[in-house]
Amino acid sequence: MTRSKLDKLFFYLKPHWKQAVLGTIALLIVNALGVYIPWLIRNGIDELQVTFSFDRVQRYVILIFLLASVMWGIRVASRMLLFGIGRQVEFDLKQRIFQHLLHLDAGYFSKSTIGDLINRATSDVDNIRRLLGFAVLSLLNTLFAYALTLPVMLSINVRLTVLALAVYPAMFFIVWLFSGRLRTQQLDVQEKLSRVSELIQEDMSGISLVKIYGQEKNEQRAFRHVNEQLLESNLALARTRTILFPFLQGLAGASLLVLLAFGAGSIADGAIDVGDFVALILYVERLVFPTALLGFTLTVYQRGEVSIDRIESIFTTESKIQEAPDAIALPPEEALGRLDARHLSYTYPSAETPALNDVSFDIEPGETVAVVGSIGSGKSTLANAIPRVLDIEAERLFLDGYDVTKLRLQDLRGSIAVVPQDSFLFSTTIRDNIRYGNPTASQAEVERAAKLAQIHEEILNFPKQYDTVVGERGITLSGGQRQRTALARALLTDAPILILDDALSSVDNQTATRILEELSAGTQRKTVLFVSHQLSAAATADRIFVLDEGKIVQNGSHKALVEQPGLYRSLWEEQKLEALLR
């Protein structure tokens, strides 16, 4: 294992070093007793050869039984301690992964599939658990077994010890020879397993689309293909292990045969006593198991090594949108809701032309501004730039006069409620979905937000009303109901700024207009940025920004814009014509 991976293992183990030390000491005691018991048997045989008595036999039996019982108890304790470390590290890693993923940019998840991330957070973390549990236990046990047993064996008879262990260097060489192949094959298995997880996750998420287009058989074939690839990778790994492990076990067993072959002659020649010979047999058997286990340990080791790389690739990914060390605090309850842009531009990494090009505007607190334009004009980019979902330049966008790149992210995003077009709902009740941003909200507050979003009456028509479970991603609700539920969730947070990014696209024009009128009324008006293709609803806004190729080409009220030639009047007339043709 490379130094960097060892450093990572020590980092994982650091919080649990006391438990690791106790487990190691317990394992050392177990191996010390394991060496002492054969030595005790040796002394007993030699003593009984001189003077035999049942009392002495009974004494040795009782003593060996007590020592074996103590050894068993300490072994159990050592296994619990060392295996427990693996479980603790598993818990720590899952917590770190989840926390780290929550702080990454949304763009990271568009490049990394959810199935692969789930596989890393489960299968790969489990491999690391085994590495720090089973593999560490096996390696420590092997190290202590050799360190304590070899000197005693050599003290009994050097020649027989060397002959019995002569095959062991060959075993270690074979393990080293196969380690590279096992690592490559294990990495291939992990990648194929991720692909299977990805396909399952995609198909389960898009099951409605699969059924609409009748693609069940095609998806079955696709899954069979990736599943066969996983099978082939697993079989290749299994073939390597099937060749390696029995061969290692056979070599380990051969050492006992060598000892039996040469030991009988040594007894006949008087080179060693019967007690010494029995002790050597017991010591060789003590080394057979941990040595033969090296093959299994190697597999766990290779899996863990691969998984460390896959886990650490998540941790080494940093969010591009970082909070400044001296970030300014602006509690949401103190924010007024004024927005200003000064020559704001933004170009996506994979694009050649800017999505926003030298955009400037001023939006007063409590003002409702509609943003309209053709597809690809930069409307959603503008909506995502304000809460810093995109990595914009400094001194370009301001909230209440503060540069948004200098504000604390928590305060900035707490001051802005965003309702995207894809209104994600959790698989829980409507009530819990609405109060997701404010979990302590009362039922009265939940209903007030639902009424503003024009969804309250429809919720009352459900059999369980606000206790209705919406299903995964809100699948049991219509598109318009999902959007209005998401709007109610945003309204309940009571942020001074509300951004509707085409969030009423599945709502009819009349309802959308009513919602905007409700948001524009009252003494505690919000600053509303309404991104939409629904010009009839946008017409009720205080002002309208018309975007084209990333620029604001027109700015004014609906009445003023329809009276002047330009893109807005063309879009308005086009929408009126579409309404007549329906």
LOGUMI-325411 format. One line per 3 residues: number of its first residue (from 0); their letters; for each residue x negated, y, z of C-alpha. Coordinates in nm, 4 decimals. Layout:
<nodes>
NUM = A = X/Y/Z ~ ...
</nodes>
This chain:
<nodes>
0 = MTR = 0.0000/0.0000/0.0000 ~ -0.1401/0.3442/-0.0929 ~ -0.2377/0.5971/0.1728
3 = SKL = 0.0579/0.8211/0.0882 ~ 0.3055/0.5371/0.1467 ~ 0.1352/0.4423/0.4727
6 = DKL = 0.1628/0.8042/0.5808 ~ 0.5346/0.7935/0.5019 ~ 0.5778/0.4738/0.7049
9 = FFY = 0.4022/0.6297/1.0034 ~ 0.6223/0.9368/0.9609 ~ 0.9337/0.7178/0.9681
12 = LKP = 0.8017/0.5347/1.2769 ~ 0.6827/0.8425/1.4683 ~ 1.0145/0.9142/1.6498
15 = HWK = 1.0211/0.5525/1.7712 ~ 0.6546/0.5047/1.8644 ~ 0.7308/0.4016/2.2235
18 = QAV = 0.9569/0.1223/2.1081 ~ 0.6953/0.0195/1.8496 ~ 0.4228/0.0047/2.1169
21 = LGT = 0.6412/-0.2041/2.3502 ~ 0.7324/-0.4419/2.0667 ~ 0.3661/-0.4772/1.9665
24 = IAL = 0.2563/-0.5484/2.3251 ~ 0.5336/-0.8064/2.3622 ~ 0.4226/-0.9755/2.0387
27 = LIV = 0.0624/-0.9750/2.1568 ~ 0.1675/-1.1476/2.4827 ~ 0.3657/-1.4052/2.2813
30 = NAL = 0.0608/-1.4898/2.0720 ~ -0.1636/-1.5019/2.3797 ~ 0.0722/-1.7548/2.5372
33 = GVY = 0.0867/-1.9392/2.2041 ~ -0.2919/-1.9792/2.2196 ~ -0.2993/-2.0705/2.5880
36 = IPW = -0.0394/-2.3514/2.5707 ~ -0.2412/-2.5704/2.3251 ~ -0.5503/-2.5058/2.5399
39 = LIR = -0.3530/-2.6226/2.8429 ~ -0.2460/-2.9358/2.6542 ~ -0.6110/-2.9975/2.5623
42 = NGI = -0.7173/-2.9740/2.9279 ~ -0.4302/-3.2012/3.0309 ~ -0.5235/-3.4708/2.7780
45 = DEL = -0.8887/-3.4625/2.8830 ~ -0.7929/-3.4748/3.2503 ~ -0.5417/-3.7577/3.2058
48 = QVT = -0.7988/-3.9611/3.0137 ~ -1.0151/-3.9619/3.3244 ~ -0.7436/-4.0007/3.5904
51 = FSF = -0.3905/-4.0765/3.4736 ~ -0.0901/-4.0181/3.6996 ~ 0.2758/-3.9403/3.6378
54 = DRV = 0.2624/-3.6571/3.8904 ~ -0.0022/-3.4792/3.6826 ~ 0.1959/-3.5415/3.3647
57 = QRY = 0.5051/-3.3981/3.5316 ~ 0.3104/-3.0960/3.6523 ~ 0.1788/-3.0227/3.3033
60 = VIL = 0.5237/-3.0738/3.1487 ~ 0.6859/-2.8320/3.3949 ~ 0.4085/-2.5745/3.3501
63 = IFL = 0.4224/-2.5937/2.9691 ~ 0.8035/-2.5744/2.9797 ~ 0.7909/-2.2605/3.1985
66 = LAS = 0.5268/-2.0956/2.9778 ~ 0.7216/-2.1858/2.6618 ~ 1.0390/-2.0400/2.8166
69 = VMW = 0.8607/-1.7168/2.9075 ~ 0.7114/-1.7033/2.5593 ~ 1.0562/-1.7535/2.4062
72 = GIR = 1.2048/-1.4713/2.6167 ~ 0.9253/-1.2300/2.5313 ~ 0.9465/-1.3285/2.1621
75 = VAS = 1.3177/-1.2447/2.1611 ~ 1.2400/-0.9088/2.3244 ~ 0.9671/-0.8330/2.0682
78 = RML = 1.1972/-0.9168/1.7787 ~ 1.4755/-0.7016/1.9203 ~ 1.2371/-0.4101/1.9691
81 = LFG = 1.0716/-0.4321/1.6262 ~ 1.3888/-0.5137/1.4338 ~ 1.5587/-0.2337/1.6271
84 = IGR = 1.3020/0.0111/1.4893 ~ 1.4054/-0.0881/1.1377 ~ 1.7694/-0.0152/1.2226
87 = QVE = 1.6770/0.3193/1.3798 ~ 1.4746/0.4185/1.0732 ~ 1.7658/0.3101/0.8515
90 = FDL = 1.9962/0.5411/1.0484 ~ 1.7458/0.8300/1.0346 ~ 1.6910/0.7944/0.6587
93 = KQR = 2.0622/0.7885/0.5785 ~ 2.1117/1.1009/0.7879 ~ 1.8202/1.2770/0.6155
96 = IFQ = 1.9320/1.1744/0.2671 ~ 2.2884/1.2935/0.3238 ~ 2.1733/1.6203/0.4781
99 = HLL = 1.9202/1.6802/0.1992 ~ 2.1703/1.6053/-0.0779 ~ 2.4182/1.8532/0.0714
102 = HLD = 2.1593/2.1306/0.0385 ~ 2.0530/2.0586/-0.3202 ~ 2.1779/2.2641/-0.6147
105 = AGY = 2.4818/2.1427/-0.8045 ~ 2.2603/2.1053/-1.1128 ~ 2.0715/1.8186/-0.9483
108 = FSK = 2.3865/1.6067/-0.9460 ~ 2.4470/1.6676/-1.3146 ~ 2.1082/1.5053/-1.3846
111 = STI = 2.1282/1.2264/-1.1239 ~ 2.4125/0.9783/-1.1391 ~ 2.6207/0.9228/-0.8275
114 = GDL = 2.5862/0.5431/-0.8585 ~ 2.2069/0.5671/-0.8506 ~ 2.2113/0.8001/-0.5488
117 = INR = 2.4469/0.5654/-0.3641 ~ 2.2180/0.2714/-0.4448 ~ 1.9165/0.4600/-0.3092
120 = ATS = 2.1009/0.5561/0.0081 ~ 2.2100/0.1957/0.0692 ~ 2.0015/-0.0726/-0.1036
123 = DVD = 1.6690/0.1145/-0.0961 ~ 1.7135/0.2264/0.2635 ~ 1.7937/-0.1352/0.3521
126 = NIR = 1.4676/-0.2457/0.1870 ~ 1.2739/0.0031/0.3998 ~ 1.4543/-0.1278/0.7085
129 = RLL = 1.3356/-0.4796/0.6263 ~ 0.9839/-0.3514/0.5633 ~ 0.9700/-0.1853/0.9047
132 = GFA = 1.1435/-0.4775/1.0747 ~ 1.0698/-0.8171/0.9244 ~ 0.7502/-0.7248/0.7361
135 = VLS = 0.5891/-0.5385/1.0261 ~ 0.6829/-0.8185/1.2651 ~ 0.5366/-1.0805/1.0286
138 = LLN = 0.2160/-0.8863/0.9615 ~ 0.1559/-0.8151/1.3310 ~ 0.2309/-1.1767/1.4170
141 = TLF = -0.0148/-1.2973/1.1499 ~ -0.2819/-1.0515/1.2665 ~ -0.2487/-1.1501/1.6331
144 = AYA = -0.2295/-1.5209/1.5475 ~ -0.5589/-1.5100/1.3560 ~ -0.7328/-1.2709/1.5977
147 = LTL = -0.6525/-1.4848/1.9027 ~ -0.6538/-1.8339/1.7517 ~ -0.9682/-1.8302/1.5359
150 = PVM = -1.2182/-1.7595/1.8181 ~ -1.0710/-2.0436/2.0259 ~ -1.0818/-2.2841/1.7290
153 = LSI = -1.4420/-2.1892/1.6537 ~ -1.5340/-2.2444/2.0191 ~ -1.3971/-2.6005/1.9951
156 = NVR = -1.5662/-2.7002/1.6670 ~ -1.7018/-2.4661/1.4009 ~ -1.7285/-2.7289/1.1259
159 = LTV = -1.3706/-2.8564/1.1515 ~ -1.2336/-2.5006/1.1840 ~ -1.4125/-2.3883/0.8652
162 = LAL = -1.2997/-2.6995/0.6751 ~ -0.9373/-2.6625/0.7893 ~ -0.9242/-2.2957/0.6923
165 = AVY = -1.1274/-2.3260/0.3717 ~ -0.8127/-2.3023/0.1572 ~ -0.6959/-1.9758/0.3181
168 = PAM = -0.9178/-1.7379/0.1121 ~ -0.7616/-1.8926/-0.1999 ~ -0.4174/-1.8185/-0.0565
171 = FFI = -0.5019/-1.4530/0.0061 ~ -0.6480/-1.4200/-0.3448 ~ -0.3308/-1.5631/-0.5008
174 = VWL = -0.1158/-1.3248/-0.2961 ~ -0.3252/-1.0309/-0.4203 ~ -0.3085/-1.1654/-0.7778
177 = FSG = 0.0723/-1.1821/-0.7771 ~ 0.1351/-0.8558/-0.5896 ~ 0.1272/-0.6325/-0.9014
180 = RLR = 0.3705/-0.8541/-1.0934 ~ 0.6064/-0.8751/-0.7959 ~ 0.6082/-0.4960/-0.7556
183 = TQQ = 0.6846/-0.4366/-1.1247 ~ 0.9610/-0.6964/-1.1248 ~ 1.1074/-0.5596/-0.8012
186 = LDV = 1.1156/-0.2065/-0.9455 ~ 1.2922/-0.3414/-1.2541 ~ 1.5531/-0.5140/-1.0342
189 = QEK = 1.6174/-0.1936/-0.8378 ~ 1.6624/0.0095/-1.1556 ~ 1.8993/-0.2481/-1.3076
192 = LSR = 2.0952/-0.2584/-0.9817 ~ 2.1287/0.1194/-0.9946 ~ 2.2653/0.0967/-1.3484
195 = VSE = 2.5290/-0.1559/-1.2374 ~ 2.6271/0.0756/-0.9503 ~ 2.6467/0.3714/-1.1890
198 = LIQ = 2.8778/0.1898/-1.4299 ~ 3.1088/0.0705/-1.1512 ~ 3.1279/0.4219/-1.0060
201 = EDM = 3.1941/0.5806/-1.3466 ~ 3.4662/0.3337/-1.4411 ~ 3.6409/0.3540/-1.1053
204 = SGI = 3.6353/0.7352/-1.1199 ~ 3.7588/0.7410/-1.4783 ~ 4.0012/0.4481/-1.4574
207 = SLV = 4.2895/0.6601/-1.5893 ~ 4.0905/0.7490/-1.9006 ~ 3.9924/0.3853/-1.9499
210 = KIY = 4.3588/0.2835/-1.9464 ~ 4.4806/0.5731/-2.1617 ~ 4.2405/0.4788/-2.4398
213 = GQE = 4.2806/0.1043/-2.3849 ~ 3.9069/0.0529/-2.3340 ~ 3.9264/-0.2233/-2.0721
216 = KNE = 3.7626/-0.4830/-2.3004 ~ 3.4867/-0.2445/-2.4101 ~ 3.4107/-0.1580/-2.0479
219 = QRA = 3.4067/-0.5289/-1.9639 ~ 3.1524/-0.5851/-2.2405 ~ 2.9442/-0.2904/-2.1239
222 = FRH = 2.9461/-0.4194/-1.7676 ~ 2.8607/-0.7705/-1.8822 ~ 2.5616/-0.6291/-2.0706
225 = VNE = 2.4159/-0.4401/-1.7721 ~ 2.5019/-0.7282/-1.5387 ~ 2.3157/-0.9705/-1.7687
228 = QLL = 2.0158/-0.7378/-1.7626 ~ 2.0256/-0.7422/-1.3826 ~ 2.0554/-1.1226/-1.3902
231 = ESN = 1.7530/-1.1525/-1.6206 ~ 1.5478/-0.9246/-1.3945 ~ 1.6516/-1.1187/-1.0851
234 = LAL = 1.5715/-1.4508/-1.2534 ~ 1.2275/-1.3253/-1.3583 ~ 1.1590/-1.2200/-1.0005
237 = ART = 1.2953/-1.5501/-0.8703 ~ 1.0720/-1.7481/-1.1083 ~ 0.7640/-1.5670/-0.9810
240 = RTI = 0.8653/-1.6236/-0.6200 ~ 0.9520/-1.9908/-0.6902 ~ 0.6030/-2.0478/-0.8276
243 = LFP = 0.4205/-1.8486/-0.5613 ~ 0.5885/-1.9366/-0.2315 ~ 0.5881/-2.3204/-0.2523
246 = FLQ = 0.2277/-2.3037/-0.3723 ~ 0.1313/-2.0966/-0.0665 ~ 0.3185/-2.3352/0.1630
249 = GLA = 0.1444/-2.6313/0.0005 ~ -0.1993/-2.4770/0.0503 ~ -0.1154/-2.3943/0.4118
252 = GAS = -0.0061/-2.7555/0.4698 ~ -0.3234/-2.8828/0.3020 ~ -0.5316/-2.7325/0.5821
255 = LLV = -0.3669/-2.9753/0.8248 ~ -0.4457/-3.2698/0.5959 ~ -0.8091/-3.1610/0.5765
258 = LLA = -0.8288/-3.1466/0.9549 ~ -0.6747/-3.4928/0.9908 ~ -0.9107/-3.6367/0.7306
261 = FGA = -1.2309/-3.5007/0.8825 ~ -1.1188/-3.4917/1.2463 ~ -1.0741/-3.8677/1.2784
264 = GSI = -1.4400/-3.9200/1.1822 ~ -1.5536/-3.6547/1.4297 ~ -1.3715/-3.8322/1.7125
267 = ADG = -1.5275/-4.1641/1.6121 ~ -1.8728/-4.0000/1.6067 ~ -1.8097/-3.8443/1.9489
270 = AID = -1.8436/-3.4899/1.8083 ~ -1.5160/-3.3843/1.9720 ~ -1.2797/-3.5228/2.2333
273 = VGD = -0.9209/-3.6269/2.1700 ~ -0.7999/-3.3196/2.3601 ~ -1.0056/-3.0908/2.1357
276 = FVA = -0.8703/-3.2610/1.8256 ~ -0.5078/-3.2277/1.9421 ~ -0.5690/-2.8606/2.0258
279 = LIL = -0.7140/-2.7990/1.6783 ~ -0.4086/-2.9610/1.5188 ~ -0.1781/-2.7380/1.7245
282 = YVE = -0.3824/-2.4279/1.6388 ~ -0.3816/-2.5055/1.2670 ~ -0.0042/-2.5540/1.2821
285 = RLV = 0.0194/-2.2148/1.4559 ~ -0.1538/-2.0556/1.1571 ~ 0.0407/-2.2487/0.8917
288 = FPT = 0.3725/-2.0725/0.9497 ~ 0.2547/-1.7072/0.9517 ~ 0.0256/-1.7774/0.6556
291 = ALL = 0.2978/-1.9501/0.4540 ~ 0.5288/-1.6619/0.5449 ~ 0.2959/-1.4210/0.3652
294 = GFT = 0.4847/-1.4856/0.0404 ~ 0.8171/-1.3755/0.1869 ~ 0.6461/-1.0872/0.3619
297 = LTV = 0.4958/-0.9845/0.0298 ~ 0.8407/-0.9691/-0.1306 ~ 0.9746/-0.7512/0.1485
300 = YQR = 0.6614/-0.5399/0.1250 ~ 0.6992/-0.4896/-0.2509 ~ 1.0676/-0.4054/-0.2195
303 = GEV = 0.9906/-0.1567/0.0554 ~ 0.7060/0.0005/-0.1421 ~ 0.9300/0.0527/-0.4447
306 = SID = 1.2111/0.1870/-0.2277 ~ 0.9832/0.4377/-0.0531 ~ 0.9060/0.5912/-0.3933
309 = RIE = 1.2738/0.6052/-0.4834 ~ 1.3760/0.7582/-0.1496 ~ 1.0924/1.0092/-0.1408
312 = SIF = 1.1797/1.1283/-0.4925 ~ 1.5016/1.2624/-0.3356 ~ 1.3217/1.4336/-0.0480
315 = TTE = 1.0636/1.5943/-0.2768 ~ 1.3385/1.7588/-0.4819 ~ 1.3900/2.1107/-0.3535
318 = SKI = 1.6777/2.3474/-0.4153 ~ 1.5866/2.6260/-0.6563 ~ 1.8190/2.8592/-0.4700
321 = QEA = 1.6352/2.9348/-0.1471 ~ 1.7324/3.1689/0.1323 ~ 1.4825/3.4499/0.1907
324 = PDA = 1.2813/3.4173/0.5164 ~ 1.4043/3.7628/0.6228 ~ 1.7607/3.7100/0.4952
327 = IAL = 2.0136/3.9750/0.5920 ~ 2.3101/3.8757/0.8076 ~ 2.6530/3.9862/0.6861
330 = PPE = 2.9276/3.8036/0.8792 ~ 3.2278/3.7324/0.6502 ~ 3.4628/3.9137/0.8877
333 = EAL = 3.2582/4.2315/0.8358 ~ 3.2401/4.2076/0.4561 ~ 3.4615/4.4503/0.2640
336 = GRL = 3.4579/4.2746/-0.0724 ~ 3.2898/4.5283/-0.2997 ~ 3.1040/4.3708/-0.5955
339 = DAR = 2.8514/4.5426/-0.8197 ~ 2.6417/4.4123/-1.1084 ~ 2.3398/4.5915/-1.2513
342 = HLS = 2.2116/4.4583/-1.5840 ~ 2.2852/4.0986/-1.4818 ~ 2.1558/3.8356/-1.7243
345 = YTY = 2.1319/3.4598/-1.6996 ~ 2.0099/3.1904/-1.9387 ~ 2.0608/2.8205/-1.8683
348 = PSA = 1.7364/2.6163/-1.8687 ~ 1.8461/2.4085/-2.1696 ~ 1.9792/2.7073/-2.3694
351 = ETP = 1.8096/2.9511/-2.6027 ~ 2.0605/3.2365/-2.5829 ~ 2.1704/3.3999/-2.2549
354 = ALN = 2.5094/3.3064/-2.1103 ~ 2.5234/3.6517/-1.9489 ~ 2.3538/3.9408/-2.1254
357 = DVS = 2.3024/4.2756/-1.9483 ~ 2.6337/4.2725/-1.7597 ~ 2.7144/4.5698/-1.5361
360 = FDI = 3.0335/4.6497/-1.3435 ~ 3.1796/4.7846/-1.0171 ~ 3.4696/4.6157/-0.8402
363 = EPG = 3.6287/4.7959/-0.5470 ~ 3.7434/4.6162/-0.2286 ~ 4.0967/4.4794/-0.2727
366 = ETV = 4.0917/4.5192/-0.6506 ~ 4.2203/4.2415/-0.8762 ~ 4.0076/4.2004/-1.1875
369 = AVV = 4.0801/3.9539/-1.4656 ~ 3.7943/3.8156/-1.6772 ~ 3.9015/3.6978/-2.0227
372 = GSI = 3.7300/3.5949/-2.3417 ~ 3.6891/3.3099/-2.5821 ~ 3.5335/2.9752/-2.4842
375 = GSG = 3.1609/3.0088/-2.4156 ~ 3.1739/3.3831/-2.3598 ~ 3.0195/3.3558/-2.0097
378 = KST = 3.3261/3.3736/-1.7848 ~ 3.2449/3.0704/-1.5677 ~ 2.8774/3.1690/-1.5559
381 = LAN = 2.9778/3.5033/-1.4066 ~ 3.2048/3.3277/-1.1541 ~ 2.9185/3.0972/-1.0485
384 = AIP = 2.6597/3.3753/-1.0310 ~ 2.8410/3.5746/-0.7609 ~ 2.8165/3.3075/-0.4817
387 = RVL = 2.4627/3.2188/-0.6039 ~ 2.5519/2.8781/-0.7372 ~ 2.3154/2.9856/-1.0147
390 = DIE = 1.9614/3.1066/-0.9523 ~ 1.9969/3.4712/-1.0580 ~ 1.7306/3.7422/-1.0428
393 = AER = 1.7029/3.9800/-0.7485 ~ 1.8484/4.3322/-0.7598 ~ 2.1118/4.2350/-1.0132
396 = LFL = 2.4225/4.1493/-0.8116 ~ 2.5394/4.3183/-0.4920 ~ 2.7995/4.2504/-0.2211
399 = DGY = 2.8919/4.5633/-0.0258 ~ 2.5679/4.7182/-0.1461 ~ 2.3486/4.4249/-0.0369
402 = DVT = 2.1507/4.2285/-0.2932 ~ 2.3097/3.8804/-0.2848 ~ 1.9665/3.7169/-0.3147
405 = KLR = 1.8689/3.8829/0.0144 ~ 2.1795/3.7770/0.2093 ~ 2.2025/3.4621/0.4188
408 = LQD = 2.3566/3.1950/0.1982 ~ 2.6022/3.0942/0.4692 ~ 2.7264/3.4530/0.5036
411 = LRG = 2.7420/3.5135/0.1287 ~ 2.9384/3.1978/0.0533 ~ 3.1507/3.2432/0.3629
414 = SIA = 3.2610/3.5783/0.2194 ~ 3.3634/3.4250/-0.1134 ~ 3.6322/3.1626/-0.1703
417 = VVP = 3.5981/2.9940/-0.5098 ~ 3.8647/2.7815/-0.6752 ~ 3.7193/2.6006/-0.9784
420 = QDS = 3.9211/2.4632/-1.2685 ~ 3.8373/2.1069/-1.1601 ~ 4.0141/2.1261/-0.8251
423 = FLF = 3.8586/1.8474/-0.6220 ~ 4.0735/1.7043/-0.3423 ~ 3.9660/1.4548/-0.0774
426 = STT = 4.1423/1.1248/-0.0228 ~ 4.3299/1.2444/0.2835 ~ 4.6515/1.4295/0.3680
429 = IRD = 4.7603/1.7503/0.1989 ~ 4.7340/1.9246/0.5354 ~ 4.3693/1.8225/0.5845
432 = NIR = 4.2858/1.9176/0.2258 ~ 4.4270/2.2669/0.2735 ~ 4.2473/2.3258/0.6026
435 = YGN = 3.9178/2.1743/0.4867 ~ 3.7436/2.5130/0.5124 ~ 3.9157/2.5928/0.8434
438 = PTA = 3.9722/2.2612/1.0297 ~ 4.1244/2.4280/1.3368 ~ 4.3988/2.6110/1.1447
441 = SQA = 4.7501/2.5719/1.2808 ~ 5.0404/2.4251/1.0861 ~ 5.1897/2.7749/1.0508
444 = EVE = 4.8663/2.9034/0.8923 ~ 4.8555/2.6035/0.6590 ~ 5.2134/2.6669/0.5457
447 = RAA = 5.1489/3.0394/0.4987 ~ 4.8559/2.9611/0.2651 ~ 5.0677/2.7031/0.0790
450 = KLA = 5.3441/2.9592/0.0289 ~ 5.0978/3.2127/-0.1146 ~ 4.9753/2.9396/-0.3523
453 = QIH = 5.3368/2.8601/-0.4543 ~ 5.3036/2.4943/-0.3497 ~ 5.4926/2.4883/-0.0177
456 = EEI = 5.8367/2.3995/-0.1614 ~ 5.6940/2.1105/-0.3635 ~ 5.5110/1.9725/-0.0598
459 = LNF = 5.8398/1.9684/0.1337 ~ 5.9873/1.7477/-0.1405 ~ 5.7254/1.4765/-0.0755
462 = PKQ = 5.8485/1.1957/0.1564 ~ 5.5786/1.2682/0.4145 ~ 5.5470/1.6378/0.3298
465 = YDT = 5.2128/1.7711/0.4609 ~ 5.1151/1.4220/0.5821 ~ 5.1207/1.2912/0.2240
468 = VVG = 4.7889/1.1256/0.1326 ~ 4.6847/1.2532/-0.2084 ~ 4.4591/0.9602/-0.3058
471 = ERG = 4.1045/0.9777/-0.4379 ~ 4.0355/1.3138/-0.6079 ~ 4.4055/1.3985/-0.5623
474 = ITL = 4.5158/1.1449/-0.8223 ~ 4.8734/1.1254/-0.6878 ~ 4.9332/1.4963/-0.7613
477 = SGG = 4.9833/1.6643/-1.0955 ~ 4.7151/1.8959/-1.2343 ~ 4.9087/2.2068/-1.1349
480 = QRQ = 4.9754/2.0734/-0.7849 ~ 4.6067/1.9943/-0.7368 ~ 4.5074/2.3453/-0.8461
483 = RTA = 4.7578/2.5150/-0.6166 ~ 4.6579/2.2931/-0.3235 ~ 4.2959/2.3927/-0.3853
486 = LAR = 4.4060/2.7576/-0.4022 ~ 4.5846/2.7220/-0.0674 ~ 4.2613/2.5782/0.0756
489 = ALL = 4.0688/2.8827/-0.0455 ~ 4.3307/3.1255/0.0866 ~ 4.3248/2.9667/0.4317
492 = TDA = 3.9543/3.0494/0.4711 ~ 4.0586/3.4166/0.4559 ~ 3.7431/3.5237/0.2720
495 = PIL = 3.7450/3.8877/0.1522 ~ 3.6650/3.7803/-0.2055 ~ 3.8597/3.5210/-0.4043
498 = ILD = 3.7295/3.3866/-0.7358 ~ 3.9703/3.1869/-0.9498 ~ 3.7633/3.0203/-1.2213
501 = DAL = 4.0391/2.9193/-1.4603 ~ 4.1941/2.7712/-1.1466 ~ 4.5527/2.8154/-1.2694
504 = SSV = 4.5041/2.6616/-1.6142 ~ 4.7486/2.3797/-1.5313 ~ 5.0051/2.6195/-1.3831
507 = DNQ = 5.2729/2.7798/-1.5986 ~ 5.2364/3.1511/-1.6768 ~ 5.5327/3.2532/-1.4629
510 = TAT = 5.3969/3.0806/-1.1505 ~ 5.0442/3.2089/-1.2177 ~ 5.1796/3.5643/-1.2470
513 = RIL = 5.3716/3.5254/-0.9208 ~ 5.0584/3.4029/-0.7433 ~ 4.8553/3.7032/-0.8629
516 = EEL = 5.1283/3.9437/-0.7595 ~ 5.1325/3.7888/-0.4103 ~ 4.7545/3.8230/-0.3827
519 = SAG = 4.7687/4.1871/-0.4941 ~ 5.0394/4.2825/-0.2419 ~ 5.0191/4.3605/0.1300
522 = TQR = 4.7846/4.5644/0.3444 ~ 4.5085/4.3011/0.3645 ~ 4.4433/4.2602/-0.0036
525 = KTV = 4.1561/4.0455/-0.1216 ~ 3.9123/4.1277/-0.3972 ~ 4.0271/3.8860/-0.6667
528 = LFV = 3.8262/3.7855/-0.9725 ~ 4.0660/3.5975/-1.1989 ~ 3.8911/3.4065/-1.4790
531 = SHQ = 4.1553/3.2816/-1.7195 ~ 4.2826/3.2230/-2.0716 ~ 4.6367/3.3112/-1.9552
534 = LSA = 4.6599/3.6699/-2.0727 ~ 5.0182/3.7141/-1.9547 ~ 4.9009/3.6499/-1.5978
537 = AAT = 4.5813/3.8499/-1.6482 ~ 4.7938/4.1453/-1.7635 ~ 4.9096/4.2004/-1.4024
540 = ADR = 4.5520/4.2653/-1.2841 ~ 4.4308/4.6140/-1.1956 ~ 4.1568/4.5868/-1.4571
543 = IFV = 4.0471/4.3392/-1.7222 ~ 3.6907/4.2563/-1.8272 ~ 3.6657/4.1206/-2.1806
546 = LDE = 3.3558/3.9066/-2.2324 ~ 3.2071/3.8124/-2.5673 ~ 2.8719/3.6353/-2.6092
549 = GKI = 2.7777/3.7130/-2.2519 ~ 2.8570/4.0842/-2.2645 ~ 3.1460/4.2931/-2.1338
552 = VQN = 3.2710/4.4399/-2.4588 ~ 3.5896/4.5940/-2.3162 ~ 3.7015/4.7097/-1.9721
555 = GSH = 4.0332/4.8561/-1.8667 ~ 4.3969/4.7938/-1.7815 ~ 4.6175/4.5723/-1.9933
558 = KAL = 4.8136/4.8724/-2.1206 ~ 4.4980/5.0550/-2.2260 ~ 4.3380/4.7533/-2.3898
561 = VEQ = 4.6364/4.6515/-2.6047 ~ 4.6518/5.0058/-2.7439 ~ 4.2952/5.0014/-2.8757
564 = PGL = 4.1502/4.7809/-3.1494 ~ 3.9234/4.5091/-3.0243 ~ 3.8893/4.1531/-2.9020
567 = YRS = 4.1492/4.1837/-2.6263 ~ 4.4266/4.2962/-2.8596 ~ 4.3375/4.0120/-3.0982
570 = LWE = 4.3568/3.7573/-2.8157 ~ 4.6842/3.9075/-2.6907 ~ 4.8493/3.8950/-3.0339
573 = EQK = 4.7196/3.5416/-3.0899 ~ 4.8711/3.4240/-2.7615 ~ 5.2039/3.5938/-2.8364
576 = LEA = 5.2145/3.4185/-3.1729 ~ 5.1433/3.0816/-3.0108 ~ 5.4284/3.1424/-2.7657
579 = LLR = 5.6706/3.2129/-3.0523 ~ 5.5689/2.8966/-3.2383 ~ 5.6303/2.6658/-2.9407
</nodes>
